[in-house]
């Protein structure tokens, strides 16, 4: 039986591992997992973002996050600067090409590759491959849309990699509309948005 509930601190290590295993990401190894764990702990704290996890057979089989206040999230992350520096250095030593980006962010924490669009963003979502095709992604997205509506947002947006047709099909089915192509840190992505109407969700 499927259960979906808000992300909790104790879920964050599994969610970080799932992120590394199933999403395109520069993070690697234990240092990468620890960096992502810190990020998801901030999201679980509810200051500027929220997460939902899907459980089946008492295991996490997927998750989704929504972010609406990037400044609050940055502030919460900077309060953990000591751990971020330790794991950031370890990660950079494992992957030397990350060093320039890590130094840039350390010197200027306001520099980011996140797109500059204000509002409620769906980012990221993962369903473990063995559990795909069971409607879990649909349920996760609907929980997130319901949360955005309860917070009085008029719209939810997300970006999809240019050739991720599976994700594009899912979001379109759920009512997201293609807006335009955008450049995110040198990568062309597709921007989608969902607008709430009186009878939506």
SERO-4910 file (N, C-alpha, C, O; in steps of 0.05 Angstrom, whole numbers):
BEGIN
 pado doro    nc1    nc2    nc3   cac1   cac2   cac3    cc1    cc2    cc3    oc1    oc2    oc3
  Unk    A     17    -24      0      0      0      0     18     25      0     37     27     15
  Unk    A     10     45    -17     26     69    -19     19     89      2     -5     94      7
  Unk    A     39    101     15     35    122     34     53    146     26     76    142     19
  Unk    A     41    170     26     56    194     20     54    212     43     32    218     53
  Unk    A     77    221     53     77    240     76     99    260     73    117    256     57
  Unk    A     98    282     89    120    302     87    147    290     94    149    272    110
  Unk    A    167    301     81    195    294     86    203    300    115    196    322    125
  Unk    A    217    281    128    226    285    155    257    283    155    269    272    137
  Unk    A    269    293    177    298    292    179    309    264    175    330    260    163
  Unk    A    296    245    187    306    217    186    305    205    158    317    184    153
  Unk    A    290    218    140    288    208    112    311    218     95    316    207     74
  Unk    A    325    239    104    343    254     87    367    239     76    375    244     53
  Unk    A    378    220     91    400    205     81    392    187     58    406    185     38
  Unk    A    368    174     61    358    157     39    351    174     15    356    166     -8
  Unk    A    339    197     19    331    214     -3    357    224    -17    357    225    -42
  Unk    A    378    231     -2    403    239    -14    415    217    -31    425    222    -53
  Unk    A    415    193    -21    425    170    -36    409    165    -61    420    160    -83
  Unk    A    383    168    -59    365    164    -82    371    186   -103    371    180   -127
  Unk    A    375    210    -94    382    233   -112    407    226   -128    407    229   -153
  Unk    A    428    217   -115    453    211   -128    450    187   -147    462    187   -169
  Unk    A    435    168   -139    432    143   -156    415    147   -181    419    134   -201
  Unk    A    395    165   -180    375    166   -202    372    194   -215    356    196   -234
  Unk    A    387    214   -207    385    240   -220    412    247   -232    433    238   -222
  Unk    A    412    263   -253    437    273   -265    447    294   -245    434    314   -240
  Unk    A    471    289   -234    481    307   -213    512    306   -213    523    285   -218
  Unk    A    525    328   -206    554    327   -203    563    314   -177    587    308   -174
  Unk    A    545    311   -158    552    300   -132    559    270   -134    546    255   -149
  Unk    A    579    261   -119    588    234   -119    597    225    -91    604    241    -75
  Unk    A    595    199    -87    606    187    -62    594    197    -37    573    210    -37
  Unk    A    607    190    -14    596    197     12    595    227     17    576    237     29
  Unk    A    615    242      7    615    271     10    591    283     -4    578    301      7
  Unk    A    585    273    -28    562    283    -43    536    277    -28    518    293    -27
  Unk    A    535    253    -17    511    245     -2    507    263     22    485    272     28
  Unk    A    529    269     36    527    286     60    519    314     53    503    326     67
  Unk    A    529    325     30    521    352     22    491    353     15    477    371     23
  Unk    A    482    332      1    453    331     -6    436    326     19    414    337     21
  Unk    A    446    311     38    432    306     63    427    332     77    405    337     87
  Unk    A    447    349     78    445    376     91    423    392     77    407    405     90
  Unk    A    424    392     50    404    407     35    376    397     41    358    413     46
  Unk    A    372    370     41    345    359     45    336    363     74    312    365     79
  Unk    A    355    364     93    347    371    121    336    399    123    317    404    138
  Unk    A    348    417    107    337    445    107    309    445     95    291    458    105
  Unk    A    305    429     73    278    428     61    258    416     81    236    425     84
  Unk    A    267    395     95    250    382    115    242    401    138    221    398    150
  Unk    A    259    421    143    254    441    163    231    460    156    220    474    173
  Unk    A    223    460    130    200    476    122    204    505    118    185    520    115
  Unk    A    229    514    120    235    543    116    241    548     87    264    547     79
  Unk    A    221    554     71    225    561     43    221    537     24    223    541      0
  Unk    A    215    514     35    211    491     17    197    469     32    194    470     57
  Unk    A    189    449     17    176    425     29    182    401     12    188    403    -12
  Unk    A    182    378     25    186    353     10    164    333     17    153    334     39
  Unk    A    159    315     -1    141    292      4    155    267     -4    168    266    -25
  Unk    A    152    246     12    164    220      6    142    199      3    121    200     16
  Unk    A    146    181    -16    128    159    -21    139    134     -9    162    127    -15
  Unk    A    123    120      7    131     95     19    115     72      7     91     74      3
  Unk    A    128     50      2    114     25     -5    130      2      8    154      1      6
  Unk    A    116    -16     21    129    -38     35    150    -26     55    171    -38     58
  Unk    A    142     -4     68    159      9     89    186     19     79    204     24     94
  Unk    A    188     23     53    213     34     41    206     59     25    185     61     13
  Unk    A    225     78     24    221    102      8    225     94    -21    246     83    -29
  Unk    A    205     99    -38    206     91    -66    206    116    -84    208    113   -108
  Unk    A    203    139    -72    203    164    -88    201    188    -71    193    186    -47
  Unk    A    207    211    -82    204    236    -67    201    259    -87    208    257   -111
  Unk    A    190    281    -77    188    306    -92    192    329    -73    185    327    -50
  Unk    A    203    351    -84    206    375    -67    194    399    -81    193    400   -106
  Unk    A    186    418    -65    177    444    -75    192    466    -61    197    464    -37
  Unk    A    200    486    -76    216    508    -64    202    534    -72    195    538    -95
  Unk    A    199    552    -52    187    578    -58    202    601    -46    197    624    -54
  Unk    A    221    596    -28    237    618    -17    266    610    -17    276    599      3
  Unk    A    280    616    -39    308    609    -41    326    623    -21    346    612    -13
  Unk    A    319    648    -14    335    663      5    334    650     32    355    647     45
  Unk    A    311    641     41    308    627     67    324    601     67    337    594     87
  Unk    A    324    587     45    339    562     42    369    568     44    383    554     57
  Unk    A    378    588     30    407    596     30    415    603     58    437    595     68
  Unk    A    399    619     72    405    626    100    408    602    118    427    600    133
  Unk    A    389    583    115    390    559    131    415    542    124    427    530    142
  Unk    A    422    541     99    446    526     91    471    539    102    490    525    111
  Unk    A    472    566    101    496    580    111    500    577    141    522    580    150
  Unk    A    479    570    155    482    565    184    497    539    188    507    534    210
  Unk    A    499    523    168    514    497    169    539    499    153    549    479    143
  Unk    A    551    523    152    574    528    135    597    509    141    612    502    123
  Unk    A    601    502    167    624    486    174    623    458    160    642    449    149
  Unk    A    599    446    161    596    420    148    597    422    118    608    405    104
  Unk    A    585    444    108    585    448     79    614    451     69    621    440     48
  Unk    A    631    465     84    659    468     75    674    442     76    688    434     58
  Unk    A    670    427     98    684    401    101    677    382     79    694    372     65
  Unk    A    651    378     75    642    359     54    646    370     26    651    356      7
  Unk    A    645    397     23    650    410     -2    679    405    -11    684    400    -34
  Unk    A    698    408      8    726    403      2    731    374     -6    744    368    -25
  Unk    A    719    356     10    722    327      4    711    321    -23    723    306    -39
  Unk    A    687    332    -30    675    327    -56    693    339    -78    696    326    -99
  Unk    A    704    363    -74    721    375    -94    746    359    -99    756    358   -121
  Unk    A    757    347    -78    781    331    -81    775    305    -96    792    295   -111
  Unk    A    751    295    -93    743    271   -108    738    278   -137    744    262   -155
  Unk    A    727    302   -142    721    311   -169    734    338   -173    721    359   -169
  Unk    A    759    339   -181    774    365   -183    761    386   -200    764    410   -195
  Unk    A    746    378   -221    733    398   -238    712    414   -223    702    435   -233
  Unk    A    703    405   -199    684    420   -183    697    442   -167    682    459   -156
  Unk    A    723    442   -164    737    461   -147    731    490   -154    724    506   -136
  Unk    A    734    498   -179    728    527   -185    700    535   -177    696    557   -166
  Unk    A    680    518   -183    652    525   -176    648    526   -146    634    543   -136
  Unk    A    661    508   -131    659    508   -102    671    533    -90    660    545    -72
  Unk    A    695    542   -101    708    566    -91    691    591    -97    688    608    -80
  Unk    A    679    592   -121    661    614   -128    638    616   -109    631    638   -100
  Unk    A    625    593   -102    602    593    -84    610    600    -56    595    613    -41
  Unk    A    634    592    -48    644    597    -21    649    628    -18    642    639      3
  Unk    A    661    640    -39    667    669    -38    642    686    -42    640    708    -31
  Unk    A    623    675    -58    599    690    -63    575    671    -62    568    659    -83
  Unk    A    564    667    -38    542    647    -35    517    654    -50    498    638    -52
  Unk    A    516    679    -61    492    687    -76    494    679   -105    474    681   -120
  Unk    A    517    669   -114    520    659   -141    508    631   -143    513    614   -126
  Unk    A    492    627   -162    478    601   -165    471    595   -194    469    613   -210
  Unk    A    468    570   -199    460    561   -226    430    557   -228    419    549   -249
  Unk    A    416    563   -206    387    559   -205    375    581   -223    384    604   -222
  Unk    A    354    575   -237    341    595   -254    329    617   -238    320    613   -215
  Unk    A    330    641   -249    320    665   -234    291    670   -240    284    689   -253
  Unk    A    274    652   -230    245    655   -233    234    654   -204    239    634   -190
  Unk    A    218    673   -197    207    673   -170    181    657   -170    167    657   -190
  Unk    A    175    644   -148    150    629   -146    156    601   -135    177    596   -124
  Unk    A    137    584   -138    138    557   -127    148    538   -149    136    534   -170
  Unk    A    171    527   -143    185    509   -163    184    480   -154    191    474   -131
  Unk    A    176    462   -171    178    433   -166    207    425   -173    215    427   -196
  Unk    A    222    416   -152    250    409   -158    262    395   -133    261    407   -112
  Unk    A    272    372   -136    269    353   -158    248    331   -151    235    333   -130
  Unk    A    245    312   -169    227    289   -164    241    264   -174    253    264   -195
  Unk    A    239    242   -158    250    216   -166    230    194   -157    219    195   -135
  Unk    A    226    175   -175    213    150   -168    233    128   -175    242    127   -198
  Unk    A    239    110   -156    257     88   -161    247     71   -185    224     65   -186
  Unk    A    265     64   -204    256     50   -228    238     27   -224    218     24   -239
  Unk    A    243      9   -204    226    -14   -200    197     -7   -193    179    -24   -195
  Unk    A    192     18   -185    165     26   -177    152     45   -197    130     56   -191
  Unk    A    165     50   -219    153     68   -239    130     54   -253    128     30   -255
  Unk    A    112     71   -264     89     60   -278     66     52   -260     47     40   -269
  Unk    A     68     59   -234     47     52   -215     32     77   -205     16     75   -186
  Unk    A     36    100   -218     21    124   -210     33    139   -186     21    157   -176
  Unk    A     57    130   -177     70    143   -154     78    172   -160     74    190   -144
  Unk    A     90    176   -184     98    203   -192     73    222   -193     75    244   -184
  Unk    A     51    212   -203     26    228   -204     18    236   -176     11    259   -172
  Unk    A     19    217   -157     10    223   -130     29    243   -117     20    261   -102
  Unk    A     55    241   -121     74    259   -110     69    288   -121     69    307   -105
  Unk    A     65    290   -147     61    316   -159     35    328   -148     34    352   -142
  Unk    A     14    312   -146    -12    322   -136    -10    332   -107    -22    352   -100
  Unk    A      6    318    -91     11    328    -63     25    355    -64     18    373    -48
  Unk    A     44    358    -82     59    383    -83     41    406    -93     41    428    -83
  Unk    A     25    400   -114      6    420   -124    -14    429   -103    -20    452   -101
  Unk    A    -23    410    -88    -42    416    -66    -29    434    -45    -41    453    -35
  Unk    A     -4    428    -39     11    445    -20     14    473    -30     10    493    -16
  Unk    A     21    476    -56     25    503    -68     -2    518    -68     -2    542    -62
  Unk    A    -24    504    -73    -50    518    -73    -57    527    -45    -67    549    -41
  Unk    A    -52    510    -25    -58    517      3    -41    542     12    -50    557     29
  Unk    A    -18    545      0     -1    568      6     -7    592    -11      7    612    -11
  Unk    A    -29    590    -26    -39    612    -43    -22    620    -66    -23    642    -76
  Unk    A     -6    601    -76      9    606   -101    -10    603   -124    -28    585   -124
  Unk    A     -7    619   -145    -24    618   -168    -12    599   -189    -27    591   -208
  Unk    A     14    592   -186     27    577   -207     50    560   -195     61    568   -175
  Unk    A     56    538   -208     79    521   -201     95    518   -227     83    513   -248
  Unk    A    121    520   -225    137    516   -249    158    495   -244    164    488   -221
  Unk    A    170    485   -266    191    465   -265    207    466   -291    197    477   -311
  Unk    A    231    455   -290    246    453   -315    252    423   -321    255    407   -302
  Unk    A    253    417   -346    258    389   -355    281    390   -375    282    408   -392
  Unk    A    298    370   -373    320    368   -393    308    365   -421    287    354   -425
  Unk    A    322    377   -440    311    380   -467    300    355   -480    281    355   -495
  Unk    A    313    332   -474    304    307   -486    293    287   -466    294    262   -471
  Unk    A    283    296   -443    271    279   -423    241    277   -430    224    290   -417
  Unk    A    235    261   -450    207    260   -460    188    245   -440    164    251   -440
  Unk    A    199    228   -424    182    214   -404    172    234   -384    148    234   -377
  Unk    A    190    250   -373    182    271   -353    162    291   -366    143    299   -354
  Unk    A    169    298   -391    152    318   -405    123    307   -408    104    321   -405
  Unk    A    121    281   -415     95    269   -418     80    268   -392     56    274   -391
  Unk    A     94    261   -370     81    260   -344     70    288   -336     46    290   -329
  Unk    A     87    308   -338     78    334   -329     56    346   -346     38    359   -336
  Unk    A     58    341   -372     36    350   -390     10    336   -383    -11    349   -384
  Unk    A     11    311   -377    -13    296   -370    -26    307   -345    -50    307   -342
  Unk    A     -9    317   -327    -19    328   -301    -28    357   -303    -36    369   -283
  Unk    A    -25    369   -327    -36    396   -331    -15    418   -334    -22    442   -336
  Unk    A     11    411   -334     32    430   -338     33    438   -368     29    421   -385
  Unk    A     39    463   -373     40    473   -401     69    482   -407     83    494   -390
  Unk    A     78    475   -431    105    484   -439    104    514   -443     87    525   -456
  Unk    A    124    528   -431    126    557   -433    147    565   -454    141    579   -474
  Unk    A    172    556   -450    194    564   -468    219    548   -461    221    535   -440
  Unk    A    239    550   -478    265    539   -472    281    560   -457    279    584   -464
  Unk    A    297    551   -438    314    570   -423    342    558   -419    346    534   -422
  Unk    A    361    575   -414    388    567   -409    393    565   -379    389    585   -365
  Unk    A    400    542   -369    406    538   -341    435    528   -339    442    505   -345
  Unk    A    453    547   -331    482    540   -327    493    528   -353    509    509   -352
  Unk    A    486    539   -376    496    530   -401    482    506   -414    489    497   -435
  Unk    A    461    497   -400    445    474   -411    417    485   -419    405    499   -404
  Unk    A    409    477   -443    382    485   -452    362    467   -439    363    442   -442
  Unk    A    342    479   -426    321    463   -412    294    474   -421    292    495   -433
  Unk    A    273    458   -416    246    466   -422    232    475   -396    233    461   -376
  Unk    A    220    499   -397    205    509   -374    176    503   -377    164    509   -398
  Unk    A    164    490   -357    135    484   -356    123    498   -332    136    503   -312
  Unk    A     97    504   -334     83    516   -312     55    504   -309     43    496   -329
  Unk    A     45    505   -285     18    496   -278      4    519   -265     13    530   -245
  Unk    A    -19    527   -277    -34    550   -266    -59    539   -253    -74    522   -264
  Unk    A    -65    549   -229    -88    539   -214   -113    554   -225   -113    578   -229
  Unk    A   -134    539   -228   -160    550   -234   -178    544   -211   -170    530   -192
  Unk    A   -202    554   -211   -220    550   -188   -225    521   -181   -228    514   -158
  Unk    A   -227    504   -202   -234    476   -198   -210    458   -199   -213    433   -199
  Unk    A   -185    469   -200   -162    451   -201   -155    440   -174   -159    453   -153
  Unk    A   -144    416   -173   -135    402   -149   -158    398   -130   -155    386   -109
***
